[in-house]
Amino acid sequence: MARRFYTCIIVPDSSHRLHKLRIPQKAIHAFAVLGALSFLVAIALGFSYIHMMFKSSDYELIQAENTDLKIKTKDLQVSTTKLSTKLNDLESLSEKLTKIVENDPVFSQSKKLNVQPEGGSRVDVTTEQLIRNGDLYASLNLLRNRADDMEVRMNSLLPIVNQRVGTDAVTPNIWPLIGRIGSQFGSRPDPFESGSEMHRGLDIEAPKGTPVHAPAGGYVRIAQRETDYGNLIVIDHGNGLTTRYAHLNGFAVHAGQMVTKRQLIGWVGMTGRTTGPHLHYEVRLNEMPVNPRSYLVRGD
């Protein structure tokens, strides 16, 4: 079979002589195939380069996001640690407040906190979940539950504290003045006649003119002269509780007036049935005399 050729004729400008170039057909086909393959390879390399560029851009974006996430995670861990410390302090404060309120002498005359020693977890937690408590999200959930518990405890403690503040304001748990006790509550020898008598209060010795202050807030029912009591003030503190201040030298309040705790109400004197200057101080519950010391803080 004869070989086929392609003849290229070259005509130079400077010469009339023709040049002939004979190229085999197979070589033309080989060059065409090689060119097509080179074109396809170039296109493939171009797409691969563009794909790598996109992947590199995504990788850099992911790296930046990971770095930002690590910073935020670190900040969150620090915040979680601080929050946990604050919650520990609040829980300690709540326990101290509860003990203070329960041991307060004001509540010795009222109902104690009716709290049974009960507790436990509000949710069913597996051992595996307890092991994973070191995880940040698990710690956050734990802190959230502790915060909820603290909110419940504080909300239950708040009305008790408010009650304590309100009760303290109208409870005679401080002395109306400071002085030596000349005569205690109860049976005693009659200072004017032979025999004994029931002493319904405390006689607090003090110089004439010593200020007398209200040991609790209330409403002045009486501020006038009485036979044995002399100049007498009676303060109604509500709930059947009243206090009396006798043998006063003078009045700083009048009947119908509202007084607050520690307010000046009068001055020590020796009016009425008395052997010397002192304050006769009574506490009555539903008109029954009780020992004033039962309302005072222990040790006073």
C-alpha positions as CSV (number, residue, x, y, z in Angstrom):
1,M,0.0,0.0,0.0
2,A,1.4,3.4,-1.0
3,R,2.3,5.8,1.7
4,R,0.3,9.0,1.7
5,F,1.8,12.4,2.1
6,Y,0.8,16.0,2.5
7,T,2.8,18.4,0.4
8,C,3.4,21.9,1.7
9,I,4.6,24.5,-0.9
10,I,6.6,27.4,0.4
11,V,7.0,30.5,-1.8
12,P,9.6,32.9,-0.5
13,D,9.2,36.6,-1.4
14,S,12.8,37.1,-2.3
15,S,13.1,34.1,-4.7
16,H,11.0,32.6,-7.4
17,R,12.2,29.2,-6.3
18,L,9.5,27.0,-4.7
19,H,10.2,24.8,-1.6
20,K,8.2,21.7,-1.1
21,L,7.8,20.0,2.3
22,R,6.4,16.5,2.3
23,I,4.7,15.5,5.6
24,P,3.4,11.9,6.1
25,Q,-0.3,11.6,6.9
26,K,0.4,9.5,10.0
27,A,2.6,12.3,11.4
28,I,-0.3,14.8,10.9
29,H,-2.7,12.4,12.7
30,A,-0.1,11.9,15.5
31,F,0.3,15.7,15.9
32,A,-3.5,16.2,16.0
33,V,-3.9,13.5,18.6
34,L,-1.1,14.8,20.7
35,G,-2.5,18.3,20.5
36,A,-6.0,17.2,21.5
37,L,-4.5,15.3,24.5
38,S,-2.4,18.3,25.5
39,F,-5.5,20.5,25.3
40,L,-7.5,18.1,27.5
41,V,-4.6,17.8,30.0
42,A,-4.4,21.6,30.1
43,I,-8.1,21.9,30.8
44,A,-7.9,19.2,33.5
45,L,-4.9,20.9,35.1
46,G,-6.8,24.2,35.0
47,F,-9.9,22.7,36.7
48,S,-7.6,21.0,39.3
49,Y,-5.8,24.2,40.0
50,I,-9.1,26.1,40.4
51,H,-10.4,23.3,42.7
52,M,-7.3,23.4,44.8
53,M,-7.6,27.2,45.1
54,F,-11.1,26.9,46.4
55,K,-10.1,24.1,48.8
56,S,-7.2,26.3,50.0
57,S,-9.6,29.2,50.6
58,D,-12.0,26.9,52.5
59,Y,-9.2,25.5,54.5
60,E,-8.0,29.0,55.5
61,L,-11.6,29.9,56.4
62,I,-12.0,26.7,58.5
63,Q,-8.7,27.4,60.2
64,A,-9.8,30.9,61.1
65,E,-13.2,29.6,62.4
66,N,-11.4,27.0,64.4
67,T,-9.1,29.6,65.9
68,D,-12.0,31.8,66.8
69,L,-13.9,28.8,68.2
70,K,-10.9,27.9,70.4
71,I,-10.8,31.5,71.7
72,K,-14.5,31.5,72.4
73,T,-14.3,28.0,74.1
74,K,-11.5,29.2,76.3
75,D,-13.4,32.3,77.3
76,L,-16.5,30.2,78.0
77,Q,-14.4,27.9,80.2
78,V,-13.1,30.8,82.2
79,S,-16.7,32.3,82.5
80,T,-18.0,28.9,83.6
81,T,-15.3,28.6,86.3
82,K,-16.1,32.1,87.5
83,L,-19.8,31.3,87.5
84,S,-19.3,28.1,89.4
85,T,-17.3,30.0,92.0
86,K,-20.0,32.6,92.4
87,L,-22.7,29.9,92.7
88,N,-20.6,28.2,95.4
89,D,-20.4,31.5,97.3
90,L,-24.2,32.0,96.9
91,E,-24.9,28.5,98.1
92,S,-22.8,29.1,101.2
93,L,-24.5,32.5,101.8
94,S,-27.9,30.8,101.4
95,E,-27.0,28.2,104.0
96,K,-25.7,30.9,106.4
97,L,-28.8,33.0,105.9
98,T,-31.0,29.9,106.6
99,K,-29.1,29.1,109.8
100,I,-29.3,32.7,110.9
101,V,-33.0,33.0,110.3
102,E,-33.7,29.6,112.0
103,N,-31.5,30.5,115.1
104,D,-32.9,34.1,115.3
105,P,-34.4,34.7,118.8
106,V,-37.4,36.4,117.1
107,F,-38.5,33.1,115.7
108,S,-38.3,31.5,119.1
109,Q,-41.7,33.2,119.7
110,S,-43.0,32.2,116.3
111,K,-43.0,29.2,113.9
112,K,-39.7,27.8,113.0
113,L,-38.8,27.0,109.4
114,N,-40.6,23.9,108.6
115,V,-37.9,22.2,106.4
116,Q,-37.4,18.5,106.4
117,P,-33.9,17.1,105.6
118,E,-34.9,16.1,102.0
119,G,-33.0,16.3,98.8
120,G,-31.6,14.4,95.8
121,S,-31.2,14.9,92.1
122,R,-34.1,16.2,90.1
123,V,-33.1,14.2,87.0
124,D,-32.1,10.6,86.4
125,V,-28.4,10.7,85.7
126,T,-26.4,7.6,84.5
127,T,-22.9,6.8,85.7
128,E,-21.6,7.6,82.2
129,Q,-23.2,11.0,82.3
130,L,-21.6,11.7,85.7
131,I,-18.2,10.7,84.2
132,R,-18.8,13.2,81.4
133,N,-19.5,16.0,83.8
134,G,-16.0,17.4,82.9
135,D,-17.4,18.2,79.5
136,L,-18.0,21.9,78.9
137,Y,-21.6,21.5,77.9
138,A,-22.3,19.1,80.7
139,S,-20.8,21.6,83.1
140,L,-23.0,24.4,81.7
141,N,-26.1,22.2,82.2
142,L,-24.9,21.4,85.7
143,L,-24.5,25.2,86.4
144,R,-27.9,25.9,84.9
145,N,-29.5,23.4,87.2
146,R,-27.6,24.8,90.2
147,A,-28.7,28.3,89.3
148,D,-32.3,27.1,89.1
149,D,-32.0,25.5,92.5
150,M,-30.5,28.7,93.9
151,E,-33.4,30.7,92.5
152,V,-35.9,28.3,94.2
153,R,-34.0,28.5,97.5
154,M,-33.7,32.3,97.4
155,N,-37.4,32.7,96.4
156,S,-38.4,30.5,99.4
157,L,-36.0,32.3,101.7
158,L,-37.0,35.8,100.7
159,P,-40.5,35.8,102.3
160,I,-39.0,34.3,105.5
161,V,-36.5,37.1,105.6
162,N,-39.2,39.7,105.0
163,Q,-41.3,38.1,107.7
164,R,-38.2,38.2,110.0
165,V,-37.7,41.9,109.3
166,G,-41.3,42.7,109.9
167,T,-41.5,40.5,113.0
168,D,-38.3,42.1,114.4
169,A,-39.7,45.6,114.0
170,V,-42.6,44.8,116.3
171,T,-40.9,42.4,118.7
172,P,-39.5,43.8,122.0
173,N,-36.2,42.0,121.7
174,I,-34.0,44.9,123.0
175,W,-33.8,46.7,126.3
176,P,-35.7,50.0,126.6
177,L,-32.7,51.3,128.5
178,I,-29.5,49.9,130.0
179,G,-29.3,49.5,133.8
180,R,-29.1,47.2,136.7
181,I,-32.1,44.9,137.4
182,G,-33.3,45.9,140.8
183,S,-36.2,43.4,140.9
184,Q,-36.8,40.4,138.7
185,F,-40.1,39.1,137.2
186,G,-42.1,36.8,139.5
187,S,-42.7,36.6,143.2
188,R,-40.8,39.0,145.5
189,P,-41.1,40.5,149.0
190,D,-43.5,43.5,149.1
191,P,-41.3,46.6,149.3
192,F,-44.1,48.5,151.2
193,E,-45.8,45.9,153.3
194,S,-45.0,42.6,154.9
195,G,-45.5,39.5,152.8
196,S,-44.8,38.8,149.1
197,E,-46.4,40.0,145.9
198,M,-46.3,39.0,142.2
199,H,-44.0,41.4,140.3
200,R,-45.3,41.4,136.7
201,G,-42.2,43.0,135.1
202,L,-38.6,44.0,135.5
203,D,-37.4,47.0,137.5
204,I,-34.5,48.6,135.7
205,E,-32.5,51.0,137.9
206,A,-31.3,54.3,136.3
207,P,-30.9,57.9,137.3
208,K,-33.9,60.2,137.0
209,G,-34.1,61.7,133.4
210,T,-32.5,58.7,131.7
211,P,-34.0,58.3,128.2
212,V,-36.4,55.4,127.6
213,H,-36.7,54.0,124.1
214,A,-39.3,51.7,122.5
215,P,-37.9,48.2,122.2
216,A,-40.4,47.6,119.3
217,G,-42.6,49.5,117.0
218,G,-46.3,49.9,117.7
219,Y,-49.3,52.1,118.6
220,V,-49.4,54.1,121.8
221,R,-52.6,53.1,123.6
222,I,-52.0,55.0,126.9
223,A,-49.7,57.9,127.8
224,Q,-51.1,59.2,131.1
225,R,-50.9,59.3,134.9
226,E,-52.1,56.1,136.7
227,T,-52.3,55.5,140.5
228,D,-49.6,52.8,141.2
229,Y,-47.9,53.0,137.9
230,G,-47.4,56.7,138.0
231,N,-46.8,58.2,134.6
232,L,-47.5,55.2,132.3
233,I,-47.1,54.4,128.6
234,V,-48.7,51.3,127.0
235,I,-47.6,50.4,123.5
236,D,-49.6,47.9,121.4
237,H,-47.4,45.9,119.1
238,G,-50.2,43.8,117.5
239,N,-51.1,40.1,117.7
240,G,-52.0,40.6,121.4
241,L,-48.6,41.8,122.4
242,T,-48.3,44.9,124.6
243,T,-45.5,46.6,126.7
244,R,-45.8,48.9,129.7
245,Y,-43.4,51.6,130.9
246,A,-44.1,52.9,134.4
247,H,-42.9,55.5,137.0
248,L,-41.8,57.8,134.1
249,N,-40.7,61.4,134.8
250,G,-42.3,62.6,131.6
251,F,-43.7,61.6,128.1
252,A,-42.1,62.1,124.7
253,V,-45.1,60.5,122.9
254,H,-48.9,60.8,123.2
255,A,-51.8,58.4,123.0
256,G,-52.8,57.5,119.4
257,Q,-49.2,58.0,118.1
258,M,-47.3,55.4,116.1
259,V,-43.8,54.7,117.3
260,T,-40.9,52.9,115.7
261,K,-38.3,50.7,117.3
262,R,-35.7,52.6,119.4
263,Q,-37.7,55.8,119.3
264,L,-37.6,57.9,122.4
265,I,-40.8,57.6,124.4
266,G,-40.1,59.1,127.8
267,W,-37.6,59.5,130.7
268,V,-37.0,57.6,133.9
269,G,-38.7,59.0,137.0
270,M,-40.1,58.0,140.4
271,T,-43.8,58.7,140.0
272,G,-46.5,56.4,141.5
273,R,-45.8,53.6,143.9
274,T,-42.0,53.5,144.0
275,T,-39.1,53.7,146.4
276,G,-36.7,55.3,144.0
277,P,-36.0,56.3,140.4
278,H,-36.3,53.3,138.0
279,L,-38.3,52.0,135.0
280,H,-40.9,49.3,135.7
281,Y,-41.0,47.4,132.3
282,E,-43.8,44.9,131.5
283,V,-44.5,42.6,128.5
284,R,-48.0,41.2,128.2
285,L,-49.4,38.6,125.7
286,N,-53.2,38.7,125.5
287,E,-53.1,40.7,128.7
288,M,-51.2,38.0,130.6
289,P,-47.8,39.2,132.0
290,V,-44.8,37.3,130.7
291,N,-41.1,37.6,131.5
292,P,-39.6,40.3,129.3
293,R,-36.4,38.2,129.1
294,S,-38.1,35.6,127.0
295,Y,-38.2,38.1,124.1
296,L,-34.6,39.2,124.6
297,V,-31.5,37.8,122.9
298,R,-29.8,35.2,125.1
299,G,-27.0,36.8,127.1
300,D,-28.7,40.2,127.4
